[in-house]
Amino acid sequence: MEIKFNPGRISDPGTSQPIARGPSTPATSDTSGLPHERTQALEQSLRDAPQVRPEVVDRARALVADVKYPPDEVLDRISALLALHVKS
């Protein structure tokens, strides 16, 4: 079975049922498995990490603006891999 990517065809996803989710639980800071020093070091690393990396954002913008990204060859390969894993 071979599937070819067709960028001109837009499929209608149809309607789907909403996903039922349980009540959200607040995040807890259970650190009983880690030594206190390591926990503090990890928390400090998270605080020091930049929220936004400008070079990554610029690269993403360039890729989104490129009409040839991702290349059709890549999409054809992905569709072939998906076709191999489709269960009949």
PyMOL Python script that loads the backbone (N, CA, C, O; Angstrom):
from pymol import cmd

cmd.read_pdbstr("""\
ATOM      1  N   MET A   1       0.843  -1.169   0.000  1.00  0.00           N
ATOM      2  CA  MET A   1       0.000   0.000   0.000  1.00  0.00           C
ATOM      3  C   MET A   1       0.891   1.235   0.000  1.00  0.00           C
ATOM      4  O   MET A   1       1.815   1.334   0.806  1.00  0.00           O
ATOM      5  N   GLU A   2       0.624   2.157  -0.879  1.00  0.00           N
ATOM      6  CA  GLU A   2       1.401   3.386  -0.947  1.00  0.00           C
ATOM      7  C   GLU A   2       0.455   4.572  -0.869  1.00  0.00           C
ATOM      8  O   GLU A   2      -0.565   4.619  -1.556  1.00  0.00           O
ATOM      9  N   ILE A   3       0.808   5.520  -0.028  1.00  0.00           N
ATOM     10  CA  ILE A   3      -0.003   6.716   0.136  1.00  0.00           C
ATOM     11  C   ILE A   3       0.824   7.904  -0.298  1.00  0.00           C
ATOM     12  O   ILE A   3       1.953   8.076   0.161  1.00  0.00           O
ATOM     13  N   LYS A   4       0.282   8.721  -1.171  1.00  0.00           N
ATOM     14  CA  LYS A   4       0.968   9.925  -1.629  1.00  0.00           C
ATOM     15  C   LYS A   4       0.355  11.133  -0.940  1.00  0.00           C
ATOM     16  O   LYS A   4      -0.864  11.233  -0.795  1.00  0.00           O
ATOM     17  N   PHE A   5       1.193  12.021  -0.532  1.00  0.00           N
ATOM     18  CA  PHE A   5       0.736  13.254   0.106  1.00  0.00           C
ATOM     19  C   PHE A   5       0.157  14.173  -0.955  1.00  0.00           C
ATOM     20  O   PHE A   5       0.757  14.363  -2.013  1.00  0.00           O
ATOM     21  N   ASN A   6      -1.019  14.749  -0.672  1.00  0.00           N
ATOM     22  CA  ASN A   6      -1.670  15.653  -1.599  1.00  0.00           C
ATOM     23  C   ASN A   6      -1.923  16.973  -0.880  1.00  0.00           C
ATOM     24  O   ASN A   6      -2.917  17.106  -0.166  1.00  0.00           O
ATOM     25  N   PRO A   7      -1.018  17.971  -1.064  1.00  0.00           N
ATOM     26  CA  PRO A   7      -1.180  19.220  -0.326  1.00  0.00           C
ATOM     27  C   PRO A   7      -2.392  20.037  -0.750  1.00  0.00           C
ATOM     28  O   PRO A   7      -2.797  20.939  -0.017  1.00  0.00           O
ATOM     29  N   GLY A   8      -2.989  19.752  -1.916  1.00  0.00           N
ATOM     30  CA  GLY A   8      -4.129  20.515  -2.390  1.00  0.00           C
ATOM     31  C   GLY A   8      -5.445  20.053  -1.804  1.00  0.00           C
ATOM     32  O   GLY A   8      -6.454  20.747  -1.929  1.00  0.00           O
ATOM     33  N   ARG A   9      -5.455  18.912  -1.177  1.00  0.00           N
ATOM     34  CA  ARG A   9      -6.697  18.342  -0.641  1.00  0.00           C
ATOM     35  C   ARG A   9      -6.770  18.602   0.854  1.00  0.00           C
ATOM     36  O   ARG A   9      -5.854  18.262   1.603  1.00  0.00           O
ATOM     37  N   ILE A  10      -7.856  19.201   1.271  1.00  0.00           N
ATOM     38  CA  ILE A  10      -8.084  19.445   2.684  1.00  0.00           C
ATOM     39  C   ILE A  10      -9.212  18.546   3.122  1.00  0.00           C
ATOM     40  O   ILE A  10     -10.333  18.649   2.623  1.00  0.00           O
ATOM     41  N   SER A  11      -8.917  17.666   4.055  1.00  0.00           N
ATOM     42  CA  SER A  11      -9.949  16.732   4.495  1.00  0.00           C
ATOM     43  C   SER A  11     -10.748  17.342   5.631  1.00  0.00           C
ATOM     44  O   SER A  11     -10.237  18.140   6.417  1.00  0.00           O
ATOM     45  N   ASP A  12     -12.003  16.954   5.701  1.00  0.00           N
ATOM     46  CA  ASP A  12     -12.883  17.420   6.762  1.00  0.00           C
ATOM     47  C   ASP A  12     -12.739  16.455   7.929  1.00  0.00           C
ATOM     48  O   ASP A  12     -13.060  15.274   7.796  1.00  0.00           O
ATOM     49  N   PRO A  13     -12.260  16.940   9.074  1.00  0.00           N
ATOM     50  CA  PRO A  13     -12.072  16.032  10.191  1.00  0.00           C
ATOM     51  C   PRO A  13     -13.380  15.543  10.790  1.00  0.00           C
ATOM     52  O   PRO A  13     -13.391  14.593  11.574  1.00  0.00           O
ATOM     53  N   GLY A  14     -14.485  16.188  10.423  1.00  0.00           N
ATOM     54  CA  GLY A  14     -15.775  15.763  10.950  1.00  0.00           C
ATOM     55  C   GLY A  14     -15.921  16.174  12.397  1.00  0.00           C
ATOM     56  O   GLY A  14     -15.093  16.897  12.950  1.00  0.00           O
ATOM     57  N   THR A  15     -16.984  15.700  12.987  1.00  0.00           N
ATOM     58  CA  THR A  15     -17.191  16.032  14.385  1.00  0.00           C
ATOM     59  C   THR A  15     -16.668  14.907  15.247  1.00  0.00           C
ATOM     60  O   THR A  15     -16.657  13.742  14.848  1.00  0.00           O
ATOM     61  N   SER A  16     -16.248  15.269  16.403  1.00  0.00           N
ATOM     62  CA  SER A  16     -15.777  14.255  17.332  1.00  0.00           C
ATOM     63  C   SER A  16     -16.343  14.552  18.695  1.00  0.00           C
ATOM     64  O   SER A  16     -16.755  15.675  18.989  1.00  0.00           O
ATOM     65  N   GLN A  17     -16.357  13.541  19.513  1.00  0.00           N
ATOM     66  CA  GLN A  17     -16.863  13.724  20.854  1.00  0.00           C
ATOM     67  C   GLN A  17     -15.773  14.347  21.713  1.00  0.00           C
ATOM     68  O   GLN A  17     -14.593  14.044  21.540  1.00  0.00           O
ATOM     69  N   PRO A  18     -16.164  15.215  22.635  1.00  0.00           N
ATOM     70  CA  PRO A  18     -15.153  15.823  23.498  1.00  0.00           C
ATOM     71  C   PRO A  18     -14.532  14.780  24.422  1.00  0.00           C
ATOM     72  O   PRO A  18     -15.158  13.780  24.773  1.00  0.00           O
ATOM     73  N   ILE A  19     -13.327  15.031  24.791  1.00  0.00           N
ATOM     74  CA  ILE A  19     -12.620  14.127  25.679  1.00  0.00           C
ATOM     75  C   ILE A  19     -13.026  14.452  27.113  1.00  0.00           C
ATOM     76  O   ILE A  19     -12.957  15.599  27.552  1.00  0.00           O
ATOM     77  N   ALA A  20     -13.446  13.424  27.822  1.00  0.00           N
ATOM     78  CA  ALA A  20     -13.825  13.624  29.214  1.00  0.00           C
ATOM     79  C   ALA A  20     -12.562  13.645  30.061  1.00  0.00           C
ATOM     80  O   ALA A  20     -11.752  12.720  30.014  1.00  0.00           O
ATOM     81  N   ARG A  21     -12.410  14.686  30.817  1.00  0.00           N
ATOM     82  CA  ARG A  21     -11.231  14.816  31.675  1.00  0.00           C
ATOM     83  C   ARG A  21     -11.683  14.854  33.122  1.00  0.00           C
ATOM     84  O   ARG A  21     -12.740  15.392  33.452  1.00  0.00           O
ATOM     85  N   GLY A  22     -10.870  14.277  33.964  1.00  0.00           N
ATOM     86  CA  GLY A  22     -11.152  14.288  35.387  1.00  0.00           C
ATOM     87  C   GLY A  22     -10.826  15.649  35.968  1.00  0.00           C
ATOM     88  O   GLY A  22     -10.248  16.496  35.287  1.00  0.00           O
ATOM     89  N   PRO A  23     -11.187  15.859  37.203  1.00  0.00           N
ATOM     90  CA  PRO A  23     -10.876  17.142  37.830  1.00  0.00           C
ATOM     91  C   PRO A  23      -9.368  17.322  37.935  1.00  0.00           C
ATOM     92  O   PRO A  23      -8.635  16.382  38.240  1.00  0.00           O
ATOM     93  N   SER A  24      -8.921  18.547  37.678  1.00  0.00           N
ATOM     94  CA  SER A  24      -7.492  18.792  37.739  1.00  0.00           C
ATOM     95  C   SER A  24      -7.056  18.876  39.192  1.00  0.00           C
ATOM     96  O   SER A  24      -7.758  19.413  40.049  1.00  0.00           O
ATOM     97  N   THR A  25      -5.893  18.336  39.436  1.00  0.00           N
ATOM     98  CA  THR A  25      -5.354  18.377  40.784  1.00  0.00           C
ATOM     99  C   THR A  25      -4.242  19.397  40.823  1.00  0.00           C
ATOM    100  O   THR A  25      -3.461  19.493  39.877  1.00  0.00           O
ATOM    101  N   PRO A  26      -4.151  20.151  41.878  1.00  0.00           N
ATOM    102  CA  PRO A  26      -3.089  21.147  41.955  1.00  0.00           C
ATOM    103  C   PRO A  26      -1.722  20.471  42.016  1.00  0.00           C
ATOM    104  O   PRO A  26      -1.573  19.383  42.572  1.00  0.00           O
ATOM    105  N   ALA A  27      -0.735  21.134  41.436  1.00  0.00           N
ATOM    106  CA  ALA A  27       0.623  20.591  41.433  1.00  0.00           C
ATOM    107  C   ALA A  27       1.162  20.598  42.853  1.00  0.00           C
ATOM    108  O   ALA A  27       1.029  21.578  43.587  1.00  0.00           O
ATOM    109  N   THR A  28       1.763  19.501  43.212  1.00  0.00           N
ATOM    110  CA  THR A  28       2.370  19.428  44.531  1.00  0.00           C
ATOM    111  C   THR A  28       3.866  19.396  44.379  1.00  0.00           C
ATOM    112  O   THR A  28       4.381  18.964  43.348  1.00  0.00           O
ATOM    113  N   SER A  29       4.548  19.834  45.362  1.00  0.00           N
ATOM    114  CA  SER A  29       6.005  19.827  45.314  1.00  0.00           C
ATOM    115  C   SER A  29       6.522  18.720  46.217  1.00  0.00           C
ATOM    116  O   SER A  29       7.246  18.966  47.182  1.00  0.00           O
ATOM    117  N   ASP A  30       6.130  17.485  45.879  1.00  0.00           N
ATOM    118  CA  ASP A  30       6.584  16.336  46.651  1.00  0.00           C
ATOM    119  C   ASP A  30       7.994  16.005  46.213  1.00  0.00           C
ATOM    120  O   ASP A  30       8.202  15.474  45.122  1.00  0.00           O
ATOM    121  N   THR A  31       8.931  16.306  47.032  1.00  0.00           N
ATOM    122  CA  THR A  31      10.334  16.079  46.698  1.00  0.00           C
ATOM    123  C   THR A  31      10.958  15.084  47.663  1.00  0.00           C
ATOM    124  O   THR A  31      12.158  15.138  47.935  1.00  0.00           O
ATOM    125  N   SER A  32      10.142  14.178  48.176  1.00  0.00           N
ATOM    126  CA  SER A  32      10.643  13.239  49.170  1.00  0.00           C
ATOM    127  C   SER A  32      11.694  12.302  48.602  1.00  0.00           C
ATOM    128  O   SER A  32      12.496  11.754  49.358  1.00  0.00           O
ATOM    129  N   GLY A  33      11.713  12.100  47.279  1.00  0.00           N
ATOM    130  CA  GLY A  33      12.672  11.185  46.679  1.00  0.00           C
ATOM    131  C   GLY A  33      14.020  11.826  46.376  1.00  0.00           C
ATOM    132  O   GLY A  33      14.973  11.116  46.054  1.00  0.00           O
ATOM    133  N   LEU A  34      14.124  13.144  46.471  1.00  0.00           N
ATOM    134  CA  LEU A  34      15.365  13.835  46.139  1.00  0.00           C
ATOM    135  C   LEU A  34      15.951  14.495  47.381  1.00  0.00           C
ATOM    136  O   LEU A  34      15.219  14.986  48.240  1.00  0.00           O
ATOM    137  N   PRO A  35      17.269  14.500  47.465  1.00  0.00           N
ATOM    138  CA  PRO A  35      17.883  15.248  48.563  1.00  0.00           C
ATOM    139  C   PRO A  35      17.560  16.736  48.428  1.00  0.00           C
ATOM    140  O   PRO A  35      17.390  17.237  47.316  1.00  0.00           O
ATOM    141  N   HIS A  36      17.477  17.423  49.525  1.00  0.00           N
ATOM    142  CA  HIS A  36      17.098  18.828  49.547  1.00  0.00           C
ATOM    143  C   HIS A  36      18.018  19.682  48.675  1.00  0.00           C
ATOM    144  O   HIS A  36      17.545  20.592  47.994  1.00  0.00           O
ATOM    145  N   GLU A  37      19.309  19.408  48.686  1.00  0.00           N
ATOM    146  CA  GLU A  37      20.258  20.210  47.910  1.00  0.00           C
ATOM    147  C   GLU A  37      19.996  20.067  46.407  1.00  0.00           C
ATOM    148  O   GLU A  37      20.036  21.050  45.667  1.00  0.00           O
ATOM    149  N   ARG A  38      19.732  18.857  45.974  1.00  0.00           N
ATOM    150  CA  ARG A  38      19.468  18.625  44.538  1.00  0.00           C
ATOM    151  C   ARG A  38      18.178  19.297  44.124  1.00  0.00           C
ATOM    152  O   ARG A  38      18.082  19.854  43.030  1.00  0.00           O
ATOM    153  N   THR A  39      17.185  19.245  44.997  1.00  0.00           N
ATOM    154  CA  THR A  39      15.909  19.890  44.704  1.00  0.00           C
ATOM    155  C   THR A  39      16.108  21.387  44.534  1.00  0.00           C
ATOM    156  O   THR A  39      15.584  21.985  43.594  1.00  0.00           O
ATOM    157  N   GLN A  40      16.855  21.984  45.432  1.00  0.00           N
ATOM    158  CA  GLN A  40      17.111  23.417  45.335  1.00  0.00           C
ATOM    159  C   GLN A  40      17.885  23.750  44.067  1.00  0.00           C
ATOM    160  O   GLN A  40      17.599  24.749  43.408  1.00  0.00           O
ATOM    161  N   ALA A  41      18.869  22.914  43.722  1.00  0.00           N
ATOM    162  CA  ALA A  41      19.656  23.149  42.512  1.00  0.00           C
ATOM    163  C   ALA A  41      18.774  23.067  41.270  1.00  0.00           C
ATOM    164  O   ALA A  41      18.911  23.884  40.359  1.00  0.00           O
ATOM    165  N   LEU A  42      17.869  22.089  41.227  1.00  0.00           N
ATOM    166  CA  LEU A  42      16.965  21.960  40.084  1.00  0.00           C
ATOM    167  C   LEU A  42      16.019  23.152  39.991  1.00  0.00           C
ATOM    168  O   LEU A  42      15.785  23.680  38.905  1.00  0.00           O
ATOM    169  N   GLU A  43      15.483  23.568  41.116  1.00  0.00           N
ATOM    170  CA  GLU A  43      14.582  24.714  41.108  1.00  0.00           C
ATOM    171  C   GLU A  43      15.304  25.982  40.670  1.00  0.00           C
ATOM    172  O   GLU A  43      14.734  26.801  39.950  1.00  0.00           O
ATOM    173  N   GLN A  44      16.552  26.150  41.096  1.00  0.00           N
ATOM    174  CA  GLN A  44      17.332  27.319  40.683  1.00  0.00           C
ATOM    175  C   GLN A  44      17.625  27.269  39.182  1.00  0.00           C
ATOM    176  O   GLN A  44      17.585  28.299  38.510  1.00  0.00           O
ATOM    177  N   SER A  45      17.915  26.087  38.659  1.00  0.00           N
ATOM    178  CA  SER A  45      18.159  25.947  37.219  1.00  0.00           C
ATOM    179  C   SER A  45      16.924  26.319  36.425  1.00  0.00           C
ATOM    180  O   SER A  45      17.025  26.968  35.384  1.00  0.00           O
ATOM    181  N   LEU A  46      15.764  25.915  36.905  1.00  0.00           N
ATOM    182  CA  LEU A  46      14.522  26.261  36.217  1.00  0.00           C
ATOM    183  C   LEU A  46      14.272  27.764  36.247  1.00  0.00           C
ATOM    184  O   LEU A  46      13.823  28.341  35.257  1.00  0.00           O
ATOM    185  N   ARG A  47      14.558  28.391  37.371  1.00  0.00           N
ATOM    186  CA  ARG A  47      14.376  29.839  37.467  1.00  0.00           C
ATOM    187  C   ARG A  47      15.347  30.589  36.553  1.00  0.00           C
ATOM    188  O   ARG A  47      15.002  31.640  36.014  1.00  0.00           O
ATOM    189  N   ASP A  48      16.555  30.054  36.377  1.00  0.00           N
ATOM    190  CA  ASP A  48      17.568  30.719  35.564  1.00  0.00           C
ATOM    191  C   ASP A  48      17.396  30.486  34.069  1.00  0.00           C
ATOM    192  O   ASP A  48      17.950  31.228  33.259  1.00  0.00           O
ATOM    193  N   ALA A  49      16.639  29.467  33.699  1.00  0.00           N
ATOM    194  CA  ALA A  49      16.455  29.145  32.279  1.00  0.00           C
ATOM    195  C   ALA A  49      15.644  30.242  31.598  1.00  0.00           C
ATOM    196  O   ALA A  49      14.650  30.715  32.149  1.00  0.00           O
ATOM    197  N   PRO A  50      16.067  30.647  30.395  1.00  0.00           N
ATOM    198  CA  PRO A  50      15.302  31.684  29.692  1.00  0.00           C
ATOM    199  C   PRO A  50      13.946  31.141  29.255  1.00  0.00           C
ATOM    200  O   PRO A  50      13.826  29.982  28.858  1.00  0.00           O
ATOM    201  N   GLN A  51      12.926  31.996  29.333  1.00  0.00           N
ATOM    202  CA  GLN A  51      11.583  31.594  28.933  1.00  0.00           C
ATOM    203  C   GLN A  51      11.461  31.505  27.420  1.00  0.00           C
ATOM    204  O   GLN A  51      10.725  30.663  26.906  1.00  0.00           O
ATOM    205  N   VAL A  52      12.172  32.362  26.707  1.00  0.00           N
ATOM    206  CA  VAL A  52      12.102  32.405  25.254  1.00  0.00           C
ATOM    207  C   VAL A  52      13.519  32.451  24.706  1.00  0.00           C
ATOM    208  O   VAL A  52      14.361  33.214  25.180  1.00  0.00           O
ATOM    209  N   ARG A  53      13.770  31.617  23.694  1.00  0.00           N
ATOM    210  CA  ARG A  53      15.068  31.652  23.023  1.00  0.00           C
ATOM    211  C   ARG A  53      14.862  32.313  21.668  1.00  0.00           C
ATOM    212  O   ARG A  53      14.284  31.702  20.769  1.00  0.00           O
ATOM    213  N   PRO A  54      15.321  33.542  21.506  1.00  0.00           N
ATOM    214  CA  PRO A  54      15.049  34.304  20.284  1.00  0.00           C
ATOM    215  C   PRO A  54      15.528  33.605  19.006  1.00  0.00           C
ATOM    216  O   PRO A  54      14.866  33.698  17.973  1.00  0.00           O
ATOM    217  N   GLU A  55      16.660  32.914  19.061  1.00  0.00           N
ATOM    218  CA  GLU A  55      17.168  32.252  17.856  1.00  0.00           C
ATOM    219  C   GLU A  55      16.245  31.117  17.419  1.00  0.00           C
ATOM    220  O   GLU A  55      16.095  30.870  16.222  1.00  0.00           O
ATOM    221  N   VAL A  56      15.631  30.430  18.368  1.00  0.00           N
ATOM    222  CA  VAL A  56      14.704  29.346  18.038  1.00  0.00           C
ATOM    223  C   VAL A  56      13.406  29.918  17.487  1.00  0.00           C
ATOM    224  O   VAL A  56      12.831  29.363  16.551  1.00  0.00           O
ATOM    225  N   VAL A  57      12.945  31.011  18.053  1.00  0.00           N
ATOM    226  CA  VAL A  57      11.731  31.663  17.563  1.00  0.00           C
ATOM    227  C   VAL A  57      11.948  32.169  16.139  1.00  0.00           C
ATOM    228  O   VAL A  57      11.068  32.018  15.291  1.00  0.00           O
ATOM    229  N   ASP A  58      13.109  32.766  15.868  1.00  0.00           N
ATOM    230  CA  ASP A  58      13.405  33.252  14.520  1.00  0.00           C
ATOM    231  C   ASP A  58      13.448  32.105  13.514  1.00  0.00           C
ATOM    232  O   ASP A  58      12.951  32.238  12.396  1.00  0.00           O
ATOM    233  N   ARG A  59      14.046  30.973  13.911  1.00  0.00           N
ATOM    234  CA  ARG A  59      14.102  29.813  13.006  1.00  0.00           C
ATOM    235  C   ARG A  59      12.695  29.282  12.734  1.00  0.00           C
ATOM    236  O   ARG A  59      12.372  28.937  11.598  1.00  0.00           O
ATOM    237  N   ALA A  60      11.868  29.217  13.760  1.00  0.00           N
ATOM    238  CA  ALA A  60      10.487  28.738  13.598  1.00  0.00           C
ATOM    239  C   ALA A  60       9.704  29.658  12.665  1.00  0.00           C
ATOM    240  O   ALA A  60       8.953  29.187  11.811  1.00  0.00           O
ATOM    241  N   ARG A  61       9.877  30.963  12.826  1.00  0.00           N
ATOM    242  CA  ARG A  61       9.187  31.906  11.948  1.00  0.00           C
ATOM    243  C   ARG A  61       9.628  31.723  10.497  1.00  0.00           C
ATOM    244  O   ARG A  61       8.806  31.782   9.582  1.00  0.00           O
ATOM    245  N   ALA A  62      10.914  31.503  10.291  1.00  0.00           N
ATOM    246  CA  ALA A  62      11.421  31.302   8.929  1.00  0.00           C
ATOM    247  C   ALA A  62      10.838  30.032   8.320  1.00  0.00           C
ATOM    248  O   ALA A  62      10.476  30.016   7.144  1.00  0.00           O
ATOM    249  N   LEU A  63      10.747  28.966   9.116  1.00  0.00           N
ATOM    250  CA  LEU A  63      10.198  27.707   8.605  1.00  0.00           C
ATOM    251  C   LEU A  63       8.707  27.839   8.297  1.00  0.00           C
ATOM    252  O   LEU A  63       8.235  27.314   7.288  1.00  0.00           O
ATOM    253  N   VAL A  64       7.976  28.521   9.141  1.00  0.00           N
ATOM    254  CA  VAL A  64       6.543  28.700   8.907  1.00  0.00           C
ATOM    255  C   VAL A  64       6.305  29.534   7.657  1.00  0.00           C
ATOM    256  O   VAL A  64       5.344  29.295   6.925  1.00  0.00           O
ATOM    257  N   ALA A  65       7.162  30.502   7.410  1.00  0.00           N
ATOM    258  CA  ALA A  65       7.000  31.364   6.241  1.00  0.00           C
ATOM    259  C   ALA A  65       7.382  30.656   4.944  1.00  0.00           C
ATOM    260  O   ALA A  65       6.967  31.082   3.867  1.00  0.00           O
ATOM    261  N   ASP A  66       8.163  29.584   5.031  1.00  0.00           N
ATOM    262  CA  ASP A  66       8.619  28.855   3.845  1.00  0.00           C
ATOM    263  C   ASP A  66       7.511  27.921   3.365  1.00  0.00           C
ATOM    264  O   ASP A  66       7.130  26.985   4.066  1.00  0.00           O
ATOM    265  N   VAL A  67       6.998  28.185   2.159  1.00  0.00           N
ATOM    266  CA  VAL A  67       5.896  27.358   1.631  1.00  0.00           C
ATOM    267  C   VAL A  67       6.358  25.951   1.266  1.00  0.00           C
ATOM    268  O   VAL A  67       5.526  25.063   1.081  1.00  0.00           O
ATOM    269  N   LYS A  68       7.649  25.733   1.160  1.00  0.00           N
ATOM    270  CA  LYS A  68       8.156  24.408   0.811  1.00  0.00           C
ATOM    271  C   LYS A  68       8.583  23.607   2.039  1.00  0.00           C
ATOM    272  O   LYS A  68       9.254  22.584   1.905  1.00  0.00           O
ATOM    273  N   TYR A  69       8.198  24.064   3.236  1.00  0.00           N
ATOM    274  CA  TYR A  69       8.548  23.337   4.447  1.00  0.00           C
ATOM    275  C   TYR A  69       7.292  22.744   5.052  1.00  0.00           C
ATOM    276  O   TYR A  69       6.291  23.453   5.166  1.00  0.00           O
ATOM    277  N   PRO A  70       7.294  21.525   5.431  1.00  0.00           N
ATOM    278  CA  PRO A  70       8.305  20.522   5.167  1.00  0.00           C
ATOM    279  C   PRO A  70       8.239  20.073   3.721  1.00  0.00           C
ATOM    280  O   PRO A  70       7.186  20.164   3.090  1.00  0.00           O
ATOM    281  N   PRO A  71       9.351  19.589   3.191  1.00  0.00           N
ATOM    282  CA  PRO A  71       9.360  19.167   1.789  1.00  0.00           C
ATOM    283  C   PRO A  71       8.379  18.017   1.534  1.00  0.00           C
ATOM    284  O   PRO A  71       8.099  17.212   2.423  1.00  0.00           O
ATOM    285  N   ASP A  72       7.871  17.960   0.320  1.00  0.00           N
ATOM    286  CA  ASP A  72       6.927  16.891  -0.041  1.00  0.00           C
ATOM    287  C   ASP A  72       7.541  15.514   0.164  1.00  0.00           C
ATOM    288  O   ASP A  72       6.836  14.573   0.529  1.00  0.00           O
ATOM    289  N   GLU A  73       8.843  15.383  -0.065  1.00  0.00           N
ATOM    290  CA  GLU A  73       9.518  14.092   0.132  1.00  0.00           C
ATOM    291  C   GLU A  73       9.394  13.624   1.585  1.00  0.00           C
ATOM    292  O   GLU A  73       9.151  12.445   1.843  1.00  0.00           O
ATOM    293  N   VAL A  74       9.557  14.535   2.512  1.00  0.00           N
ATOM    294  CA  VAL A  74       9.430  14.190   3.928  1.00  0.00           C
ATOM    295  C   VAL A  74       7.992  13.766   4.237  1.00  0.00           C
ATOM    296  O   VAL A  74       7.768  12.781   4.941  1.00  0.00           O
ATOM    297  N   LEU A  75       7.035  14.504   3.715  1.00  0.00           N
ATOM    298  CA  LEU A  75       5.627  14.150   3.949  1.00  0.00           C
ATOM    299  C   LEU A  75       5.280  12.810   3.318  1.00  0.00           C
ATOM    300  O   LEU A  75       4.513  12.038   3.895  1.00  0.00           O
ATOM    301  N   ASP A  76       5.838  12.519   2.130  1.00  0.00           N
ATOM    302  CA  ASP A  76       5.620  11.213   1.504  1.00  0.00           C
ATOM    303  C   ASP A  76       6.193  10.091   2.360  1.00  0.00           C
ATOM    304  O   ASP A  76       5.574   9.036   2.497  1.00  0.00           O
ATOM    305  N   ARG A  77       7.369  10.311   2.935  1.00  0.00           N
ATOM    306  CA  ARG A  77       7.975   9.279   3.786  1.00  0.00           C
ATOM    307  C   ARG A  77       7.156   9.062   5.058  1.00  0.00           C
ATOM    308  O   ARG A  77       6.959   7.927   5.490  1.00  0.00           O
ATOM    309  N   ILE A  78       6.687  10.146   5.647  1.00  0.00           N
ATOM    310  CA  ILE A  78       5.854  10.020   6.844  1.00  0.00           C
ATOM    311  C   ILE A  78       4.573   9.276   6.523  1.00  0.00           C
ATOM    312  O   ILE A  78       4.143   8.413   7.288  1.00  0.00           O
ATOM    313  N   SER A  79       3.958   9.609   5.387  1.00  0.00           N
ATOM    314  CA  SER A  79       2.710   8.920   5.019  1.00  0.00           C
ATOM    315  C   SER A  79       2.964   7.440   4.759  1.00  0.00           C
ATOM    316  O   SER A  79       2.111   6.607   5.065  1.00  0.00           O
ATOM    317  N   ALA A  80       4.132   7.099   4.195  1.00  0.00           N
ATOM    318  CA  ALA A  80       4.468   5.696   3.964  1.00  0.00           C
ATOM    319  C   ALA A  80       4.648   4.965   5.297  1.00  0.00           C
ATOM    320  O   ALA A  80       4.193   3.832   5.453  1.00  0.00           O
ATOM    321  N   LEU A  81       5.307   5.611   6.247  1.00  0.00           N
ATOM    322  CA  LEU A  81       5.474   4.992   7.563  1.00  0.00           C
ATOM    323  C   LEU A  81       4.128   4.801   8.255  1.00  0.00           C
ATOM    324  O   LEU A  81       3.887   3.771   8.886  1.00  0.00           O
ATOM    325  N   LEU A  82       3.262   5.788   8.134  1.00  0.00           N
ATOM    326  CA  LEU A  82       1.934   5.653   8.738  1.00  0.00           C
ATOM    327  C   LEU A  82       1.157   4.522   8.070  1.00  0.00           C
ATOM    328  O   LEU A  82       0.446   3.777   8.744  1.00  0.00           O
ATOM    329  N   ALA A  83       1.284   4.390   6.759  1.00  0.00           N
ATOM    330  CA  ALA A  83       0.572   3.339   6.040  1.00  0.00           C
ATOM    331  C   ALA A  83       1.061   1.967   6.480  1.00  0.00           C
ATOM    332  O   ALA A  83       0.283   1.013   6.510  1.00  0.00           O
ATOM    333  N   LEU A  84       2.334   1.859   6.820  1.00  0.00           N
ATOM    334  CA  LEU A  84       2.861   0.558   7.281  1.00  0.00           C
ATOM    335  C   LEU A  84       2.265   0.163   8.625  1.00  0.00           C
ATOM    336  O   LEU A  84       2.145  -1.023   8.931  1.00  0.00           O
ATOM    337  N   HIS A  85       1.895   1.149   9.419  1.00  0.00           N
ATOM    338  CA  HIS A  85       1.405   0.862  10.753  1.00  0.00           C
ATOM    339  C   HIS A  85      -0.109   0.879  10.863  1.00  0.00           C
ATOM    340  O   HIS A  85      -0.649   0.688  11.953  1.00  0.00           O
ATOM    341  N   VAL A  86      -0.806   1.105   9.753  1.00  0.00           N
ATOM    342  CA  VAL A  86      -2.271   1.069   9.776  1.00  0.00           C
ATOM    343  C   VAL A  86      -2.721  -0.378   9.915  1.00  0.00           C
ATOM    344  O   VAL A  86      -2.294  -1.260   9.171  1.00  0.00           O
ATOM    345  N   LYS A  87      -3.584  -0.590  10.877  1.00  0.00           N
ATOM    346  CA  LYS A  87      -4.086  -1.953  11.077  1.00  0.00           C
ATOM    347  C   LYS A  87      -5.402  -2.085  10.311  1.00  0.00           C
ATOM    348  O   LYS A  87      -6.315  -1.274  10.470  1.00  0.00           O
ATOM    349  N   SER A  88      -5.479  -3.099   9.497  1.00  0.00           N
ATOM    350  CA  SER A  88      -6.689  -3.317   8.697  1.00  0.00           C
ATOM    351  C   SER A  88      -7.739  -4.048   9.492  1.00  0.00           C
ATOM    352  O   SER A  88      -8.825  -4.318   8.979  1.00  0.00           O
TER     353      SER A  88
END
""", "prot")
cmd.dss("prot")
cmd.show_as("cartoon", "prot")
cmd.util.cbc("prot")
cmd.orient("prot")
